[in-house]
């Protein structure tokens, strides 16, 4: 199967796209709750923007199929994802309004809906029908690997950035080293959960705003990293659905005498 260029490149693209798509979902709920002060329910409502965008895209993708190739729809979706994630990175801050967050998530979700709905078919376009189940399983595994790597990589970007930024801010505020290390460790180890409590203790109140800024900066860098992976995925998507490959297979199938078919023609 991996000798088929569109399948091989498609799985690579699917893994990279999943890496960028789902890694940012780790950072956003933490930032919304621990920096902006949203409850878990309010965070869920904000993230509905992503679901709404995907819902709208699923209906539109069917209409676009009559005018555009599936590979083109995937590229449009990836471009929309890049715009949405980049917008999130630019908008993230300690006082970002919810409307801006939801708007960026709608654009991002719209891209996810377009790309995800068509990517499987594009990856499997040159796979023989009798091996489509095997190919689909490999493609699903590639996505799962990408999702796991995305959480690991973007999580590392997030928490490393938070630690570095917060330590630098507290050092600039002349906070003693032992207290500085304790605060940084508490914020990072709690995934930001310790931030609201900093303001309640007079001994740590000085670190409250720096912690909120540091977590916002970490979320911003994670969003930009996700956008970078999606750009790579967009570039890889141009190797999908190669018409020359399909034309060659179709020509070969026609040239084989009846009774000696190589297998089902490419879809």
C-alpha positions as CSV (number, residue, x, y, z in Angstrom):
1,X,0.0,0.0,0.0
2,X,2.8,2.4,0.8
3,X,4.1,1.9,-2.7
4,X,1.1,3.9,-3.9
5,X,2.3,7.6,-3.8
6,X,-1.1,9.1,-3.0
7,X,-1.7,6.7,-0.1
8,X,1.8,7.2,1.3
9,X,1.8,11.0,1.0
10,X,-1.8,11.1,2.1
11,X,-1.1,9.3,5.4
12,X,1.8,11.6,6.0
13,X,-0.5,14.6,5.4
14,X,-3.2,13.1,7.6
15,X,-0.8,12.7,10.4
16,X,0.6,16.2,10.2
17,X,-2.9,17.7,9.9
18,X,-4.1,15.8,13.0
19,X,-0.9,17.0,14.8
20,X,-1.9,20.6,14.1
21,X,-5.7,20.2,14.5
22,X,-6.0,18.5,17.8
23,X,-2.9,19.7,19.7
24,X,-4.4,23.2,20.2
25,X,-7.5,21.7,21.8
26,X,-5.2,20.9,24.8
27,X,-4.3,24.6,25.4
28,X,-7.6,26.4,24.8
29,X,-9.8,25.0,27.6
30,X,-6.9,25.6,30.1
31,X,-6.5,29.1,29.0
32,X,-10.2,29.9,29.0
33,X,-10.7,28.6,32.5
34,X,-7.5,29.6,34.3
35,X,-6.7,32.9,32.6
36,X,-10.1,34.3,31.5
37,X,-11.9,32.8,34.4
38,X,-14.5,30.8,32.5
39,X,-16.3,28.0,34.2
40,X,-16.2,24.5,32.6
41,X,-19.7,25.1,31.2
42,X,-18.8,28.5,29.7
43,X,-15.7,27.0,28.2
44,X,-17.8,24.3,26.6
45,X,-20.1,27.0,25.2
46,X,-17.1,28.9,23.7
47,X,-15.8,25.7,22.1
48,X,-19.2,25.2,20.4
49,X,-18.0,27.6,17.9
50,X,-15.6,24.9,16.6
51,X,-18.5,22.4,16.4
52,X,-20.7,25.0,14.7
53,X,-18.1,25.7,12.0
54,X,-17.7,22.0,11.4
55,X,-21.4,21.5,11.1
56,X,-21.7,24.2,8.5
57,X,-18.8,22.8,6.5
58,X,-20.2,19.3,6.4
59,X,-23.3,20.6,4.6
60,X,-21.3,22.8,2.2
61,X,-18.7,20.1,1.3
62,X,-21.4,18.1,-0.4
63,X,-22.4,21.0,-2.5
64,X,-18.8,21.8,-3.4
65,X,-18.1,18.3,-4.6
66,X,-19.9,19.0,-7.9
67,X,-17.7,21.9,-8.6
68,X,-14.3,21.1,-7.0
69,X,-12.3,17.9,-6.6
70,X,-12.1,16.4,-3.1
71,X,-8.4,17.3,-2.9
72,X,-9.2,20.9,-3.6
73,X,-11.8,20.9,-0.8
74,X,-9.2,19.4,1.6
75,X,-6.8,22.3,0.7
76,X,-9.5,24.9,1.2
77,X,-10.3,23.4,4.6
78,X,-6.6,23.4,5.6
79,X,-6.3,27.0,4.6
80,X,-9.3,27.9,6.7
81,X,-7.8,26.0,9.7
82,X,-4.6,28.0,9.3
83,X,-6.5,31.3,9.2
84,X,-8.5,30.3,12.3
85,X,-5.6,29.0,14.4
86,X,-3.4,32.0,13.4
87,X,-6.2,34.4,14.4
88,X,-6.5,32.6,17.8
89,X,-2.7,33.1,18.3
90,X,-3.0,36.8,17.5
91,X,-6.1,37.3,19.7
92,X,-5.0,35.4,22.8
93,X,-4.4,37.6,25.8
94,X,-5.4,38.0,29.5
95,X,-8.5,40.0,28.5
96,X,-9.6,38.6,25.1
97,X,-13.4,38.9,24.6
98,X,-15.3,35.8,24.1
99,X,-16.7,37.0,20.8
100,X,-13.2,37.0,19.3
101,X,-12.5,33.5,20.6
102,X,-15.7,32.1,19.2
103,X,-15.3,33.8,15.8
104,X,-11.8,32.3,15.3
105,X,-13.0,28.9,16.4
106,X,-15.9,29.0,13.9
107,X,-13.3,29.6,11.1
108,X,-11.1,26.9,12.5
109,X,-14.0,24.5,12.8
110,X,-15.2,25.3,9.3
111,X,-11.8,24.2,8.0
112,X,-11.7,21.1,10.1
113,X,-15.1,20.1,8.7
114,X,-14.1,20.5,5.1
115,X,-10.7,18.8,5.4
116,X,-11.7,15.9,7.6
117,X,-14.8,15.1,5.6
118,X,-12.8,14.6,2.4
119,X,-9.4,13.5,3.5
120,X,-10.1,9.8,3.9
121,X,-11.6,9.5,0.4
122,X,-8.6,11.4,-1.1
123,X,-6.1,9.2,0.7
124,X,-7.8,6.0,-0.5
125,X,-8.5,7.1,-4.0
126,X,-5.8,4.9,-5.6
127,X,-6.2,1.9,-3.2
128,X,-7.8,-1.2,-4.8
129,X,-11.3,-1.8,-3.5
130,X,-10.4,-5.2,-2.0
131,X,-7.8,-3.5,0.2
132,X,-9.8,-0.5,1.1
133,X,-10.5,-1.8,4.6
134,X,-6.8,-2.3,5.3
135,X,-6.0,1.1,3.8
136,X,-8.7,2.8,5.9
137,X,-7.3,1.3,9.1
138,X,-3.8,2.5,8.3
139,X,-5.1,6.0,7.6
140,X,-7.0,6.0,10.9
141,X,-3.9,4.9,12.7
142,X,-1.9,7.8,11.1
143,X,-4.4,10.3,12.4
144,X,-4.3,8.8,15.9
145,X,-0.5,9.0,15.9
146,X,-0.7,12.6,14.7
147,X,-3.2,13.5,17.5
148,X,-1.0,12.0,20.2
149,X,2.1,13.7,18.8
150,X,0.2,17.0,18.6
151,X,-0.8,16.9,22.2
152,X,2.8,16.0,23.2
153,X,4.5,18.6,21.0
154,X,2.1,21.5,21.6
155,X,1.8,20.7,25.2
156,X,5.6,20.9,25.5
157,X,5.6,24.3,23.7
158,X,2.8,25.5,26.0
159,X,4.3,24.6,29.4
160,X,7.9,25.3,28.5
161,X,6.9,28.8,27.3
162,X,4.8,29.4,30.5
163,X,7.8,28.4,32.7
164,X,10.3,30.6,30.8
165,X,8.0,33.6,30.5
166,X,6.8,33.5,34.1
167,X,10.3,33.0,35.6
168,X,11.6,36.0,33.6
169,X,8.7,38.2,34.7
170,X,9.1,37.3,38.4
171,X,12.9,37.8,38.2
172,X,12.2,41.3,36.7
173,X,9.9,42.0,39.7
174,X,12.8,41.1,42.1
175,X,10.9,38.1,43.5
176,X,13.4,35.9,45.5
177,X,14.6,32.8,43.7
178,X,13.0,30.2,46.1
179,X,9.6,31.9,45.9
180,X,10.0,32.4,42.1
181,X,10.7,28.7,41.6
182,X,7.9,27.6,43.8
183,X,5.3,29.8,41.9
184,X,6.6,28.7,38.5
185,X,6.4,25.0,39.5
186,X,2.9,25.4,41.0
187,X,1.6,27.1,37.8
188,X,3.2,24.6,35.4
189,X,2.5,21.5,37.4
190,X,-1.2,22.5,37.8
191,X,-1.6,23.3,34.1
192,X,-2.5,26.8,35.2
193,X,-5.0,25.7,37.8
194,X,-3.0,27.5,40.5
195,X,-3.3,30.9,38.8
196,X,-6.7,32.0,40.3
197,X,-5.4,31.2,43.8
198,X,-2.3,33.5,43.4
199,X,-4.5,36.6,43.6
200,X,-6.0,35.4,46.9
201,X,-2.8,35.2,48.8
202,X,-1.0,38.5,49.6
203,X,2.4,36.6,49.4
204,X,1.8,35.5,45.8
205,X,-0.5,38.3,44.5
206,X,2.4,39.9,42.7
207,X,2.6,36.8,40.5
208,X,-1.0,36.8,39.4
209,X,-0.9,39.1,36.4
210,X,2.5,37.8,35.2
211,X,1.1,34.2,35.4
212,X,-1.9,35.2,33.3
213,X,0.3,36.9,30.7
214,X,2.7,33.9,30.7
215,X,-0.1,31.4,30.1
216,X,-1.5,33.6,27.4
217,X,1.9,33.8,25.7
218,X,2.3,30.0,26.0
219,X,-1.1,29.5,24.4
220,X,-0.2,31.9,21.6
221,X,3.0,30.0,20.8
222,X,1.1,26.7,20.8
223,X,-1.4,28.2,18.4
224,X,1.4,29.4,16.1
225,X,3.1,26.0,16.3
226,X,-0.2,24.3,15.3
227,X,-0.6,26.7,12.4
228,X,3.0,25.8,11.3
229,X,2.2,22.1,11.2
230,X,-1.0,22.8,9.3
231,X,1.0,24.8,6.7
232,X,3.2,21.7,6.3
233,X,0.1,19.6,6.0
234,X,-1.3,22.0,3.3
235,X,1.9,21.6,1.4
236,X,1.8,17.8,1.6
237,X,-1.8,17.9,0.4
238,X,-0.7,18.9,-3.1
239,X,0.6,15.3,-3.5
240,X,-2.9,13.9,-3.0
241,X,-5.2,12.8,-5.7
242,X,-2.6,13.0,-8.4
243,X,-4.5,12.8,-11.7
244,X,-1.5,11.5,-13.6
245,X,-1.5,8.5,-11.3
246,X,-5.2,7.8,-11.8
247,X,-4.8,8.3,-15.5
248,X,-1.9,5.8,-15.7
249,X,-3.8,3.2,-13.7
250,X,-6.9,3.7,-15.9
251,X,-4.9,3.3,-19.0
252,X,-3.2,0.2,-17.7
253,X,-6.6,-1.3,-16.8
254,X,-8.0,-0.7,-20.3
255,X,-4.9,-2.1,-22.0
256,X,-5.1,-5.5,-20.2
257,X,-7.0,-8.0,-22.2
258,X,-10.3,-9.2,-20.8
259,X,-10.0,-12.0,-18.3
260,X,-6.6,-10.7,-17.2
261,X,-7.7,-7.7,-15.2
262,X,-5.2,-6.2,-12.8
263,X,-7.9,-5.5,-10.3
264,X,-10.7,-2.9,-9.9
265,X,-10.1,0.4,-11.7
266,X,-9.2,3.4,-9.5
267,X,-12.1,5.3,-8.0
